[in-house]
Amino acid sequence: MPSDHAAAVSAFVEGAPPGELADVIADVKKLTVNEPNLLHSITPAFQKYNEEQLTSVKLPGSSKNVLVSAYNSSEDGRYFDVESQRSFAFDHQTQKASDVQPYTLQSEHSDLISSLLRSLSTHASEHYPSATYTVCPTPSSSPTLALLLVSNKYSPSNFSNGRYRSTYLLNPSRSPPSLTGTIKLDVHYYEDGNVRLTTSKQIPEITLAASPALNPAAMAAEVLSAIAKVERAYQEELEMGFGRLSEGEFKGLRRQLPVTRQKVEWEKIGGYRLGQDIGGGRSR
């Protein structure tokens, strides 16, 4: 039974809506008062959630957010941020960073990473309020670079929270260089109900022309131009989808006729006699 509880709680944690992990933890503690060590036993679920959600956190003594992901993790369990040149420990349950130390990037693509960071910074400031981003070499053996961006909007007073995430993988050593990616959107609205939208878009491989060795700045500009194009197309696709939902599926959920199966002529509502004209009954 305890293993069943751990599996269930892990599912709750991994499925926590944006900005609501602390609320999920508080609820789980109330439900598992007889198993005080249960949350500590599901550390992998917390780690999976934070890395997949591209959790942003402020480093002690800094006003800038950095990202937690599987791409900027090190073998000792710490995480690093290329732009601030810092590494840090991270508590996956409390989502707090600590033990900040200097970090030095070691990559054959250091110049390209610097150029990508500058271009991504401009892109984020133009399109995503409160965005956190990074560019880093991936832990894999292949010389791939990860471009990560997350933008959160938490509004609990309005019963809504949302998160936009994008992950792009650039292979600059391939000839020609290529770019693939994934865009994910997660929105939770919970006033007098519980509605959640999760959607994902796989970006097919994009072939690039610029050479990272000859001109890192040109390649960075081409990469961000391609990213802006696919994100703009995805936004238009979402807007069209929302329009179809409003005029199609959502409209189909609404009752077309009242229970009497007769349309109400609203312009004559003042002249209706309740029970006879609307209810279909006969006057007595």
N, C-alpha and C positions, 0 to 999 in steps of 0.2 A: 504493500500500500504506500509506504513512504516514497518509493520510486515513482509510483503513479502521481503522487502529489508533486514531486519535483518536475516531472514532465509537463504537468498541467501549468504549474507556475512559470516554467520556462517559456511555454507558449504565450502566457499572458505578457511576460516581459518582452519577448521578441515582437509581439504584436501591439505594443504600446503606441498610441497616437503621438504625433509630434508635440514635444513639450510637456507630455503628461506621464513620463516615466515615474516621477516622484509620487504622483497620485496612485499609479498602479501599485507601487511598492507599499504605500500606506494601506491600501485596501487588502493587499496580500497579507500584510502583517496582522490585520484584524481577523482574517480568515484562518490563519495558521498560528494562533497564539500557543498552541500545544506543541509546535515544532519550531522553536526559536532559531534553530540553526539551518532551517530550510533555505533561506535566502543566500546564506553563505555557500551552500552546496551547489548553487546554480550559477557560479561565476562565469562559466562559458556562455551562458545565455545573455548576461549583461554585456560581455565583451562583444558578442556577435551583434547585439542591438546597436551599441555605440559605433562599432566599425562600419556596419552597413548603413546606418543613418547619417554618417559623416558628422558626428557630434562635434559641436564647436565649444571651446572652453577658453577662458582667459587664464593666462599664466600668472602666477603670483608676481606682483610688482609691475604688471603690464596692463595696458588698456586694450591691447589688440587680441582678437580671437585667433586661435589656431585650431586645426582639424585633428580629429582622431579617426583613423581609417586603417585598413589592412595594408595599404600601400606605403604609409609613412611609419610603419612599425619596425622595430629592430628586434634582433634575436633575443635580447635580454628582457623583452616585454615592455620596453619604453617606446616613446613616440618622438618624432623629431619634426621640426619646422624649418624648411630651407631658408625662407625669407628672414626670419628673426635669428637664425643660426643658434637655435636652442633645442635641447632635448628635454623630455620631462616624463615623470611617472604619472600614471592616471588611475584613479579609483573608479572602476566601471560602475559600481553601485551608487556612489554619491556624485559621480561625474565631476570630480575635483582633480585639478592638476597639482603636482608638488615636485619637489626635488629637481628644480630646473638647473640644467648644466649646459655649458657651451657645446655647440655641435658644429662640425666642419664637414661640408659636403665633399664627397669624393666620387666624382663621376667624370667620364670622358665627355659628357655633354653639359658641363657646367655653364658655358657661355650661352647655350641654347636655353637651358633652364632659366637663367637670369632674364633672357629676352622674353620667354614665355610668361614669366611672373609679371613683368611690366605690362605686357599686352593683356593678360588676364585681369590684372588690377583695373585697367581702363574699362575693359568689357564689363566687369562686375559693377563698377561704380555707375556706369551708364544704364544698366538694365536691372540690377538686383539690389534693392535696399537691404542694408544690414547683411550683406553677403560675406562669407568667409571662404577663402580659397587657398589652394596650394598647388605647387608643381613639384614632383619628386620622382626619382628613379624607383621603379617597382622592385620588390624583393626577388622577383623571378630571375632566372639565369639569362633570359633574353634582355637586350638593352632597350627596354621599353620605358617611356616616361608617362606618368599619370598626371592628368590635369583634373583637379577636383574642385567643385564649387557647391556650396549649400547656402540657401537663403531661407530663413525662418521668419514666420509672422505669427506671434503668439498674442491672442486677444481673449483671455479667459473671461474678462468682463462682458464680452459679447458672445461668449460660449463658442468660440471657434479658434482653431489653431491650424497652421499649415506649414508645409516644408517642401521646398524645391531642391532636388539634388541632380547634379550631372557629373558623370565620370567619363573622361575621354582617355584613351590609351594611344599614345603616339610611338610609332616605331621609326626613329630617325635613321637607323642603320640599314633599313631595307632600301632597295633600289627599284622603283622610287619609294620615298617615304610614304607611310600610310597612317590613317587615323580612323579609329572606331570609337563608339561611345554608347552610353545609356543615359536617358533622362527619366527621372522618376518624380512624380508629384503625389503628395499625400495631404489631404485636407479633411479635418474632422469638425463637424458642427453638431452641437449637442444641447441646444435650447429646446426644451419640451420634446425631446426626441434624441435620436442618435443616428446621424447620417455621416458616412465616411466615403470619400472618393480616393481611390488609389489607382494610379495609372502609370504605365511604363512604356518607353519608346526606345527600341533598339536602333542605333544609327549604323547603317551598313558602311562597309569600308570606303573611305574617301582617299583617293590617290592625290598626293601632293607633288608639286613641281620644284619647289625651292630646295636648295642644298643646305643642310644644317652646318656642314663644315665650312662652306664658302661664305655663307651669309646667314648667321643665326637670327638676326633681326628680321630678315625677309621671310624666313620660314615661320617665325612666331606670328608675323602679321598674316601670313597665309592660313595658318592653323586657326587663328581667332576669327578670321573672315569666314572660314568654313563652318566654325562653331556657331557664329552669329546667324548664318544662313539656315542651318538645320533647326536652331532654336526658334527662329522666326516662323519657319514653316510649321513647327510643332505647335506653336501658340495659335496659329491660324487654324490648324487641324482641331485643336481643342475647342476653339470658339465655335467652329462649325458643329462639332459634336454636341456641345451644350445647346445649341440652337435646335438640333434634331431631338434632343431629349425633351426640351421644353414644348415643342410642337408635336412631338410624337409620343414617346413612351409615357412621359409625365401627364400629358393631356389625356392619354388613354386610360390612366388610372382614375381620373375624375369621373364622377357620376354624370352621365349625359342627360338623364331625366330624373325628376324627383320620383319618390316611391309610387306616386299615382300614375307614372308613365305618361304624364301630360306636361307639356312645356308651360312654364309660367310666363305670362305676358307682363313683364315688369312695368311697362308704361301704364298698365291698368291696375297696378297693385293696390292703389288706394280705393278702388271700387270693388275689390273682391270681398265676398262674405265668407269668413273663415269657416271651414267645415263643409260648406256647400260648393262654392266655386273651386276652392283649392283642394279640399279633401275629397271632392266628388260625391258628397252626400246630398240628400234631398232635404229641402226645407220642410219644417214641421208646422 
